[in-house]
Structures are given as structure tokens and as C-alpha cells.
Amino acid sequence: MSSAQTISIENVTKTYGNFKAVDGMNSSVERGGVWALLGPNGCGKTTLLKCMTGLIHYEGDIFIHGYDIREEGVAARKKIGYVPQRPTVYDYLTVIETMKFYASIRNVKFSRITELLEFVGLELWGRSPVGALSMGMKQRLMLAVALLSDPSTLLLDEPTASLDVRRQLEFRSLLNILIEEGKTILITTHLLGDVDQIARNIIVMNKGKLVTSGTVKDLMKDLNLTAHMYIELEDPTQIDSAMSILEKTGARDVSVKEVGAKPVMIMGVEPTNKFPILQSLDSAGHKIKDFTLEEPNLEDAFMKLTGEDEK
């Protein structure tokens, strides 16, 4: 395990009877930023996260900051904060009582509780029973609990899956602050919007196995995903000559479609070639009235990676 890695997963397998929830998984998470463990429901993400925290038995090896989670579990767990998909809190305890309960277990001074409740926006709810909190507030409470020992790495299991759009944005804002503080965050999700908004690096799982890993940008490039551009000219009579120019500049499958009684040219383009294409038309004297670009998204990438787009 290199000094740049916070998590190293080596040939990890977890079976339930004859079913392999995780099947020979190999991957790593480098220090800093957000890493997204991406895959459909049931692909093994939560199981792998539980292996990383030492909650369940597994075959293979997992190292957290160089500590073997199986052999040096106490030291390894001091380096990580874990937020499960479903909040593991007692509804009859108040928010402050909950924080004190976990602080006592982790030998953390109670003075840190006020700071963390303010950070997650629950400072006014300290005396309220946990059962009175919304799902979003419980999720923020679990984040505060995970941060009690000031871990350098956070493992978050589907943290926004049960939240409405507003609460998702609030939670992402908290994560951005933690990233600025230098935390490393591994977030599991099947919601592609999470990845597009907050993660630069992804690890893709499907059916318990690693599909691929890398930066979102590199994966888009490697998969040769095409953006779609729509161009409307000031002078529709120039469309034929414009189409010839577009094809010579690298546009693919150029066609014309009537949109609102106006002819619009539609084409596939490399995301990095969009500006040269527009400039080629301008240089040839074809004035552009309007254009839109549909960039390839992570859903397209996932479908192509797993072969689902071929079904």
C-alpha cells in the first residue's frame, strides 16, 4: 500500500451461501477528494463498505491507512468515520444524548459536540428526541457522529438516497466543506447525479465485481462517448454548405430536423471538438443564430461499461 492511498482492497470476496456479494474485488482510494463507489442496487457496494469497516467477515485483504482492518481493527477504525445508509440511532434519546453516547464510546471530549452540531445545522435541535427528526436531519446527525473523532477518511453509504432535492444540496455543501479541510470521502451511490455533482474519481461495480475505476473525465474519453450538438443558422439557405464544413471538421452523422418550423442541424461531436466546429462555421461566413450541446453523462458511461446498452 503506497503512502498516497487511504484504502487498499486486495482480492476481497464475501459470500452468503453460494451467492458472492463481492467477487474478487481489487481497488484503492487515494488521499483527498471524493471517490464514488458506483453501481446499481444490489451490486455489492454496501457489503464492500461493511467489509472495510470490519463489520463482517470476508476473504482477501483490506488496509486503511496501512492498517489491516482485520488484524488491526481498532487502529484502522480510528482513521475512518462511517455513515450507514439507514441511521443507527435511538429515537428515544435526544440529539445531545446521542452525541454524548457515541463520544463516550470513542473517548471524545463533550466539548466537541457543540461544534459538530453547529456544523451540521442541528444546534437548535439538541434537546429534541431523535424520533422527532426528519430523515435528512437524522442523516446529518449521523455525519456529526462520524466526525466525532475527526477521522481523515469518511465512508458514506447512499447518504442522499432518501433525501429530497433541497436536503441533497445541503448535504453536498457539508461534504464540500470537508473536502476543503482535506478529508478523503468514499461515497457509495446508485444516483448518478451525486457523482456528476461532487466526485472526480469513480469505482464502478456490477454484480460484485470491479468494472473499472478512474476519473470521470478519463472514463468519458476512453468510452468514446459522443456529445450531441444542435445548430440553427441565421440563413437556412446555407445549410447544405454548412453540413459539408461540419463533416470535414469532425462532426458525425450530420442531419437536419425541423424544430418549431425551423431547420436545425443535428450532429455527434467529440466533447473536446465543439469549439473548433463552431469556429469553422464562423470562419466560412455562416452566422450561428443559436446552438445547444447535450454532453454525454455518467448514466451513458455506466450503461456502456456494464454492457446494459446492448440489451
C-alpha positions in Angstrom: 0.0 0.0 0.0 1.5 3.3 -1.1 1.6 6.4 1.2 -0.8 8.2 -1.1 -3.5 5.5 -0.6 -6.0 5.7 2.3 -7.8 2.5 1.3 -6.4 -0.6 -0.4 -8.8 -3.5 -1.3 -7.0 -6.7 -2.4 -8.9 -9.7 -3.8 -11.8 -9.2 -1.5 -14.6 -11.8 -1.6 -17.7 -12.0 0.5 -20.1 -14.9 0.1 -23.5 -15.7 1.5 -24.0 -19.4 1.0 -23.5 -19.9 -2.8 -24.0 -16.2 -3.6 -21.0 -13.9 -4.0 -22.0 -10.4 -2.9 -18.4 -9.3 -3.5 -16.3 -11.3 -6.0 -12.5 -10.8 -6.1 -12.6 -7.1 -5.7 -9.4 -5.1 -6.2 -9.3 -1.3 -5.9 -7.8 1.6 -4.0 -8.7 5.1 -2.9 -6.1 7.8 -2.9 -5.8 10.6 -0.4 -8.0 13.6 -0.8 -11.3 14.5 -2.5 -14.4 12.5 -3.2 -14.4 8.9 -4.6 -17.7 7.5 -5.7 -18.3 3.7 -5.5 -20.9 3.5 -8.2 -23.3 0.7 -9.2 -26.9 -0.4 -9.3 -28.8 -1.5 -6.2 -27.7 -5.0 -5.1 -24.3 -4.9 -6.8 -22.3 -5.3 -3.6 -21.5 -1.7 -2.6 -22.9 -1.8 0.9 -21.4 -5.2 1.5 -17.9 -4.0 0.5 -18.3 -0.9 2.8 -19.1 -3.2 5.7 -16.0 -5.2 4.9 -14.0 -2.0 5.0 -15.3 -1.2 8.5 -14.7 -4.7 9.8 -18.4 -5.3 10.5 -18.5 -8.6 8.5 -16.1 -11.4 7.8 -14.5 -11.5 4.3 -11.8 -13.2 2.3 -8.9 -11.1 1.0 -7.2 -8.1 2.5 -8.3 -4.5 3.2 -5.9 -1.8 4.5 -7.0 1.5 6.0 -4.1 4.0 6.1 -1.8 1.0 6.2 -3.6 -0.8 8.9 -5.1 -4.3 8.2 -8.8 -3.9 9.1 -9.0 -7.5 10.2 -5.7 -7.7 12.3 -5.5 -4.0 13.4 -9.2 -3.1 13.5 -9.0 -0.7 16.4 -6.2 1.4 14.9 -7.9 1.3 11.4 -11.3 2.4 12.7 -9.8 5.4 14.3 -8.9 6.7 10.8 -12.4 6.3 9.4 -15.9 7.7 10.0 -18.8 5.6 8.8 -22.3 6.8 7.9 -24.6 3.8 7.1 -27.5 4.0 4.7 -30.0 3.7 7.4 -29.3 5.9 10.6 -28.4 3.7 13.5 -29.7 5.9 16.3 -32.1 5.5 19.2 -35.3 7.5 18.7 -35.9 8.0 22.5 -32.6 9.7 23.1 -32.2 13.4 22.4 -29.7 14.7 19.8 -27.3 15.7 22.5 -27.7 12.5 24.4 -26.9 10.6 21.2 -23.8 12.6 20.6 -22.7 12.1 24.2 -23.3 8.3 23.9 -21.0 8.0 20.9 -18.5 10.4 22.3 -18.2 8.3 25.4 -17.6 5.2 23.4 -14.8 6.9 21.4 -13.3 8.8 24.3 -14.0 12.1 22.7 -14.5 15.2 24.9 -18.0 16.5 25.1 -16.8 20.0 24.2 -16.6 18.9 20.6 -20.3 18.2 20.4 -21.5 21.8 20.2 -19.1 22.5 17.3 -20.3 19.5 15.3 -24.0 20.2 15.8 -23.4 23.7 14.6 -21.5 22.3 11.6 -24.4 20.0 10.5 -27.1 22.6 11.4 -28.6 20.8 14.3 -27.6 23.2 17.1 -31.2 24.2 17.8 -32.4 20.6 18.0 -30.1 19.4 20.7 -32.8 18.7 23.3 -35.2 17.2 20.7 -35.7 13.4 20.7 -34.1 11.8 17.6 -37.5 10.3 16.7 -38.8 13.8 16.0 -36.1 14.5 13.3 -36.7 14.1 9.6 -34.7 11.6 7.6 -32.5 14.4 6.4 -31.8 15.6 9.9 -31.0 12.1 11.1 -28.6 11.8 8.2 -26.8 15.0 9.3 -26.8 13.7 12.9 -25.0 10.5 11.7 -22.5 12.7 9.9 -21.8 14.5 13.1 -21.4 11.2 14.9 -19.0 10.0 12.2 -16.9 13.2 12.7 -16.6 12.9 16.5 -13.0 11.5 16.4 -12.1 13.8 13.5 -11.3 10.9 11.1 -9.3 11.6 8.0 -11.4 9.3 5.8 -15.2 9.1 5.6 -17.3 6.2 4.3 -20.8 7.2 3.4 -23.3 4.6 2.2 -26.0 6.1 0.0 -26.1 9.3 2.1 -28.6 11.2 -0.1 -30.8 8.3 -1.4 -33.7 9.2 1.0 -33.4 13.0 0.8 -35.4 15.5 -1.2 -33.5 17.8 -3.6 -33.1 20.6 -1.1 -31.7 18.3 1.6 -29.4 16.7 -1.0 -27.9 20.1 -1.8 -27.5 20.9 1.9 -25.7 17.5 2.4 -23.4 18.1 -0.6 -22.5 21.6 0.8 -21.3 19.9 4.0 -19.2 17.5 2.0 -17.6 20.3 0.1 -16.5 21.9 3.3 -15.0 18.6 4.5 -13.1 18.2 1.2 -11.7 21.7 1.6 -10.4 20.6 5.1 -8.5 17.7 3.4 -10.8 14.8 4.2 -11.0 11.8 1.9 -14.6 10.7 1.2 -15.7 7.4 -0.3 -19.4 7.6 -1.1 -21.5 4.7 -2.4 -24.4 5.6 -4.6 -26.7 4.5 -7.4 -27.8 8.1 -8.0 -25.7 9.3 -10.9 -26.5 13.0 -10.0 -24.4 12.5 -6.9 -21.4 11.6 -8.9 -21.8 14.3 -11.5 -22.0 16.9 -8.8 -19.4 16.0 -6.2 -17.0 13.3 -7.4 -14.0 13.4 -9.7 -13.0 9.7 -9.3 -15.2 6.7 -9.6 -15.0 3.0 -8.9 -17.7 1.1 -10.8 -19.1 -2.2 -9.5 -21.5 -4.6 -11.1 -22.6 -8.0 -9.8 -20.0 -7.9 -7.1 -17.1 -7.3 -9.4 -14.9 -4.3 -10.3 -15.9 -3.0 -13.8 -13.5 0.0 -13.9 -12.1 2.9 -12.0 -10.5 6.3 -12.7 -11.5 9.9 -13.2 -14.9 10.7 -14.6 -13.2 12.7 -17.4 -10.9 9.9 -18.4 -13.7 7.3 -18.4 -15.8 9.5 -20.7 -12.8 9.8 -23.1 -11.9 6.1 -23.0 -15.5 5.1 -23.8 -15.6 7.4 -26.8 -19.0 8.8 -25.7 -20.3 11.4 -28.1 -21.9 14.7 -27.3 -24.8 15.9 -29.5 -24.9 19.5 -30.9 -27.8 21.3 -32.4 -27.1 24.4 -34.6 -29.5 26.9 -36.1 -28.1 29.2 -38.8 -29.2 32.8 -39.4 -29.6 31.9 -43.1 -31.2 28.5 -43.6 -30.2 28.5 -47.3 -26.6 27.9 -46.2 -27.4 24.6 -44.5 -26.0 22.4 -47.4 -22.6 24.1 -47.5 -22.5 24.2 -43.6 -23.1 20.5 -43.4 -20.1 19.9 -45.7 -17.9 22.0 -43.5 -19.2 20.3 -40.3 -18.3 16.8 -41.7 -14.8 18.0 -42.7 -14.3 19.4 -39.1 -15.1 16.1 -37.5 -18.8 16.2 -36.8 -20.6 12.8 -37.1 -23.9 11.8 -38.6 -24.9 15.4 -39.6 -28.6 15.7 -40.3 -31.3 18.3 -40.5 -34.5 18.3 -38.4 -37.4 20.7 -38.3 -37.7 22.1 -34.7 -40.6 24.6 -34.3 -40.8 25.0 -38.1 -37.1 25.9 -38.2 -34.4 23.7 -39.8 -31.8 22.7 -37.2 -28.6 20.8 -37.9 -28.0 17.8 -35.5 -24.7 16.1 -35.2 -22.5 14.0 -32.9 -19.3 15.7 -31.8 -16.3 14.9 -29.5 -16.8 17.0 -26.4 -13.3 18.5 -26.9 -14.1 19.4 -30.6 -17.2 21.5 -30.0 -15.5 24.9 -30.2 -13.4 24.2 -33.4 -16.7 23.1 -35.1 -18.4 26.3 -34.2 -15.3 28.4 -35.3 -15.2 26.6 -38.7 -18.7 27.7 -39.5 -18.0 31.3 -38.4 -14.8 31.4 -40.4 -16.7 30.3 -43.5 -19.2 33.1 -43.0 -22.1 31.1 -41.7 -23.6 33.0 -38.8 -25.0 30.9 -36.0 -28.3 32.0 -34.6 -28.5 29.5 -31.8 -26.9 26.3 -30.6 -27.2 23.8 -27.8 -25.0 21.0 -26.7 -26.0 17.8 -24.9 -22.9 16.4 -23.1 -22.6 12.6 -22.5 -23.5 11.8 -18.9 -22.4 9.3 -16.4 -25.5 7.2 -17.0 -24.4 6.7 -20.6 -21.0 5.7 -19.3 -22.3 3.2 -16.8 -24.7 1.5 -19.3 -21.8 1.2 -21.8 -19.3 -0.1 -19.1 -21.7 -2.8 -17.9 -23.0 -3.7 -21.4 -26.5 -2.8 -20.5 -26.8 -0.5 -23.5 -26.5 -3.6 -25.8 -29.7 -5.2 -24.4 
